[in-house]
């Protein structure tokens, strides 16, 4: 499933290409599970509006809409596991599993493609996400988020109501870089450990965004291009391989129902 850096990359790419464009027409596929808001409501709300901005909120892409310079709401796109949001010329054939097409005033199209249909399209106003934004949270606020929590720090990082946008890849990578074992209770981390984790998480997310995210399955950006951060992975999906820092064999466990890879020597 695309995580914060992948969603940020897609949102930024779409924003650069379509900001200021008018939505002339909306087509939807009618397939079940894709639409949290009824399709006719989405089409009615979007048609004739102007795309003011496209940005990320947690793991969701928010398209800010205006009509006659007045904000009318948001079109929310959650990519799910295999969703893609692409900007294409109208003459380019529609990919299989296309579920929504926004036809723009300049003749291009914004297309939502999702083979497994775990993605969701909906309307909202003032959507701010379920938790705290990890790329801007201060170290003090970050530390307070985990105070007194008995769950494992890996599970806490994945809890979207605490810190939204972080998923399995970047939780594993950040914990490794901070030298913290993923099973350690979140509330037991010291002030020093929390500061290291805060710095590691923000550095990992920033670097991943710079490299266009991690393409480990179906993820591509707004132009259909894969990311490169998977080449920087230290532990994620490397169970049984040698640690890149110490050479020890990386171990795989399950934490909070999610596969977790770590180095027993580097992470205490």
N, C-alpha and C positions, 0 to 999 in steps of 0.2 A: 504494500500500500504506500503511495507517495506520502512522504513526511514533510515537515516544514520547509527544508531547502528545495525540494522538488516543487511543492506548491508555490513557493515564493518565486522560483524561476519561471514557472508557467504564467503566474499572474503578472510578473514584470514584463514578460515577453508579449503577452496579449495587450497589456496596457500601452506599451510602446507602439504597437501596430494599429490599435483601433480607438485609442482615446480621442474623443471629439467627434466620432462617427455617429450618424443617425441610424437607428435600427428600422429598416423599411418594412421588413416582413419576418415572421417567425414560423418555422415548421417544426413539428414534433412527431415522434414515431408512434406514439400510442402504446408503447411497450410497458408492461406492468413493472412495478418496483422502482422505476427511474424517477418518478415525479412525486415529490412530497406535497407540492402545490398542484392542483388540477391544471392540466395542460392549457385549457382555454383561458384560465386566469393568467397564466404565464404569458401567453401570446398577447392577450389584451393589454397587460401591464407593460410589456416591452415594446410593442409596435408603436412607432412614432417618437420614441424617446431617444435621447442622446446619451452615449456612454461618457460619463464625466470622468471616471477613474476605474481602474481594475486593480485590486490589491488583495493581499492575503490576510485572513483573520484565522489564526490557529492553522488547521488543515483545510480550511475552506477558502475558495476564491469568491470574493465579493465584487460584483459589478455595480457601481454606483450609477443610478439613472437620474436624468433630469428631463423636464419637459418645460420649454419656455424659460430656461434658466432656473427653474425651481426643482429642488430634490424631490423625487417621487418614490424612492425606495431602493431596494437592492435585489439583484438577481444573484442567488447563491448557487455555487457549483461545488459540490463535494465529489472529488475524483474517485472515491472508493478504492478498489484494488487495481482496476485496469482502465480507469477513465483517462481520457485525453481531451484537452481543449486546444483546438488547432485553428489557425487563421489561414484560409486558402482562397485562391481565386475561384470564382463560381464555376468556371469551365473544368476544373479538376474534378474527376469523378468522386462521388461520395464514398468514403471507406465503408466496408461492412460494419454493421453495429453502430451506425450513426443514429443518435436519438434526438438531437435538436440541432437546428440550423438557424442562426441569426443572419439574415441577409442585410448587408450594410448599404448605405447610400452610395458608396463608391464602387459597388459591384462585387466586393469581396464578401466572404462568409466566415462567421465564427461557428465552428462545428464541435459538438460534444459527441465523442465516440467512446463507447464502453461495452466491450464484448461480454463481460460477466454481469453487468447491470447491478453492481453494488454501489455505484455512484448515485448521487441524488441532486435534483434540481428543484429549487424552491424560491419563493419570494419572501422578503423580510424588510423590516425598517430598523435601523440602528443596531444591527447584529454586531456584537463585540466578542463573541466566542465564550466558551465555558470556563476558561481559567486565565492565568496570568501569562502575558507574552514573554517567552524566554529570551528573546534577543535584546530586550530593553530593560528587563527586571534588574533592579539594583542588587548588590550582594546582600545587603541587609534584608530586603524583602524576600529574596530567594531563601535565605536562611530561616526566616520565619515560617515559610511555607511547609517546612518539614518538622518543625518543633513538636515534640511529643508523639510523633507518628510511629507506630510499631511495625508497619509494613516495611518490606525490603525496599531499599533505596531505588532499585531498578523498577519495582512496581510503582513506586511513588512518582518517578519520572514519567512513567507511561500513563498516569492518571490525568486525563485531560481536564478534569475539573480543578486540578491543582496548577498544572503548567500545560497550556495547550500547544500542540504542534509537534512535540517530541514523540518519536516512535522508537521501534526496536533498534534500528540501525544506529541512531544518534545517541540513544541511551547507552548502548554497549560501548560505542567509541568514546564517549565522554567519560564514562566510568573508568575505562582503561587509562586514558590520558591523565585522569586525576589520581590513579593508583588506588581506587576504592573497590572493594569486592561488592558485586551486585546484590548479594544476600544480606549485607549489613543493614540492620534496622535504620530507617531514615532518621528517627529521633535520636539515635546514638552517635551520629556523625558530629565530630568536633567542629568548632568554629573554623579552624584551619582547613579541615577536610571540606567543609561546605564552601569555603572561599576558593579552594582548588577546583571543586566540581563546577562552581559557577563560572570560573574562568575557562575551564576546559569545554564546557557546554557551549558557551558563547563563541569560543574560538572555532570549535568544530562546525557549528552551524554557519558561521561566517565564511569559513573556507569551503564548505560544501556548496553554499550559494554561489560563491565565486566560480566554482567548477561546474555549475549547472546541475547539482544534485547527484544522486547515485542511481544509475540504471542497472538494477539487479533483476528486473523482469520486463514489464511492459512500458515503463516510464519513458516519455520523451517530452521535449519542451514544445512551445507554441509553433515551432517550425518542423516538428517531428524529429528533432535531433536528440540523441542520447546524452546523458550527463557523464562526468568523468570522476566523481568523488569515490566511486567504488574502487578505483586504483589506489586510493589512500587508506582503505580500511585496514585497521590494525588487528581487529578481532572478529568483527561481524562476519558470520558465515564462514569462518576459518577454523572450525573445530577440528582438532587432530593435527593441525599444522603447527610449525614452530612459531613461537612468539617473535615478532620482528625486533623486539628490544633485548630479550634475554635468551632466546632460543628454546625455552621450555615449551612443552606441548600444550596447546590451548585446550581448555576443557569446555564441555557443553553441559548445561543444566537447564532446568525449567524454573523460571521465577515469575510468579503471578500469571501462570498459564502461557508464558511466552518463552521460546527458545532463547537461551542466553549463552554467550561465549565469553570467556574471560581467561586471564593468566593468573594462576594460583601464586606464582612467584612475584609478579609485579603488582598485583592488586591484593591489598591486605584488609 
